[in-house]
Amino acid sequence: MPKVLWAAGIIMYLQAVTSMYVASVQLGEVMRQVRGGEELSGLTYLAFVLDPVVAVLLAVAATALITSQRSVVRLFAIILEAVGIAEAAINLFSGRLQPMLAIVIALVVIGLLLAPNIRGASYDTR
């Protein structure tokens, strides 16, 4: 397995752990706002639901990326990173600045997955 794919998989695992942490923080924030009688925006609910889903999918994609040589796995990981960028953009519109780092990391992972030294490699296409 190319080291670039291994590195991308490890970064994706770290993204999954971070996403779960963010989801737990958001749960506390949502609970505080609900108890205080504050109105929650639709973007807050969307981010609240997407964070754990994306975290689980990132872990699955990272595992598949590390254990499989199939090119379809790389495509799934790239699509998932694009979804992560969209989710981070939603969090940015909710007034948070931390998602800027998530966008940069997702772009790095996409760059690793599209690296020329692995695109031309022979993969099992089953």
C-alpha positions as CSV (number, residue, x, y, z in Angstrom):
1,M,0.0,0.0,0.0
2,P,1.3,3.5,-0.9
3,K,2.3,5.4,2.2
4,V,0.2,8.3,1.0
5,L,-2.9,6.2,1.4
6,W,-1.9,5.1,4.8
7,A,-1.3,8.7,5.9
8,A,-4.6,9.8,4.5
9,G,-6.3,7.0,6.4
10,I,-4.6,8.0,9.7
11,I,-5.7,11.6,9.2
12,M,-9.2,10.4,8.5
13,Y,-9.2,8.5,11.8
14,L,-8.1,11.7,13.6
15,Q,-10.9,13.6,11.8
16,A,-13.4,11.0,13.0
17,V,-12.3,11.3,16.7
18,T,-12.4,15.1,16.4
19,S,-15.9,15.0,14.8
20,M,-17.1,12.9,17.7
21,Y,-15.7,15.4,20.2
22,V,-17.3,18.3,18.4
23,A,-20.6,16.4,18.4
24,S,-20.4,15.9,22.2
25,V,-19.6,19.6,22.7
26,Q,-22.5,20.5,20.4
27,L,-24.8,18.3,22.4
28,G,-24.0,20.2,25.5
29,E,-24.4,23.5,23.8
30,V,-27.8,22.5,22.3
31,M,-29.0,21.3,25.7
32,R,-27.9,24.6,27.3
33,Q,-29.7,26.6,24.7
34,V,-32.9,24.5,24.9
35,R,-32.9,24.7,28.7
36,G,-32.5,28.5,28.4
37,G,-35.5,28.7,26.0
38,E,-33.4,29.9,23.1
39,E,-34.5,29.3,19.6
40,L,-32.1,27.0,17.6
41,S,-31.4,27.6,14.0
42,G,-31.9,24.9,11.3
43,L,-28.2,25.0,10.7
44,T,-27.5,24.1,14.3
45,Y,-29.8,21.1,14.0
46,L,-28.2,20.1,10.7
47,A,-24.7,20.3,12.1
48,F,-25.8,18.5,15.3
49,V,-27.1,15.5,13.2
50,L,-24.3,15.5,10.6
51,D,-21.3,15.5,13.0
52,P,-21.8,12.0,14.4
53,V,-22.8,10.6,11.0
54,V,-19.7,12.0,9.3
55,A,-17.5,10.8,12.2
56,V,-18.7,7.2,11.7
57,L,-18.4,7.3,8.0
58,L,-14.9,8.8,8.3
59,A,-13.9,5.8,10.5
60,V,-15.4,3.4,8.0
61,A,-13.7,5.1,5.0
62,A,-10.4,5.2,6.8
63,T,-10.5,1.5,7.7
64,A,-11.5,0.7,4.1
65,L,-8.7,2.9,2.7
66,I,-6.0,1.3,4.9
67,T,-7.2,-2.3,4.4
68,S,-8.3,-2.2,0.7
69,Q,-6.5,-1.4,-2.5
70,R,-9.7,-0.8,-4.4
71,S,-9.9,2.5,-6.3
72,V,-13.6,2.9,-5.4
73,V,-12.6,3.3,-1.8
74,R,-10.5,6.3,-2.7
75,L,-13.5,7.8,-4.5
76,F,-15.7,7.2,-1.4
77,A,-13.1,8.9,0.8
78,I,-12.9,11.9,-1.5
79,I,-16.7,12.2,-1.6
80,L,-16.8,11.9,2.2
81,E,-14.2,14.6,2.5
82,A,-16.2,16.9,0.2
83,V,-19.2,16.3,2.5
84,G,-17.0,17.2,5.5
85,I,-16.1,20.4,3.8
86,A,-19.8,21.2,3.3
87,E,-20.5,20.4,6.9
88,A,-17.6,22.6,8.0
89,A,-19.0,25.4,5.9
90,I,-22.4,25.1,7.6
91,N,-20.6,25.3,11.0
92,L,-18.8,28.4,9.8
93,F,-22.1,30.0,9.0
94,S,-23.3,29.1,12.5
95,G,-20.6,31.5,13.8
96,R,-17.8,29.0,14.6
97,L,-14.2,29.5,13.4
98,Q,-12.8,26.1,14.2
99,P,-14.3,24.5,11.0
100,M,-11.7,26.5,9.0
101,L,-9.1,24.0,10.2
102,A,-11.4,21.1,9.3
103,I,-11.7,22.5,5.7
104,V,-7.9,22.7,5.4
105,I,-7.4,19.2,6.7
106,A,-10.1,17.8,4.4
107,L,-8.3,19.6,1.4
108,V,-5.0,18.0,2.5
109,V,-6.6,14.5,2.6
110,I,-8.2,15.1,-0.9
111,G,-4.8,16.2,-2.1
112,L,-3.2,13.0,-0.8
113,L,-5.9,10.9,-2.3
114,L,-5.4,12.5,-5.7
115,A,-1.6,12.4,-5.6
116,P,-0.1,11.5,-9.0
117,N,2.0,8.7,-7.5
118,I,-1.1,6.7,-6.4
119,R,-3.5,7.6,-9.2
120,G,-1.4,5.6,-11.7
121,A,-0.7,2.7,-9.4
122,S,-2.3,-0.6,-10.2
123,Y,-5.2,-1.3,-7.8
124,D,-7.5,-4.2,-7.5
125,T,-10.6,-3.0,-9.3
126,R,-12.9,-5.8,-8.2
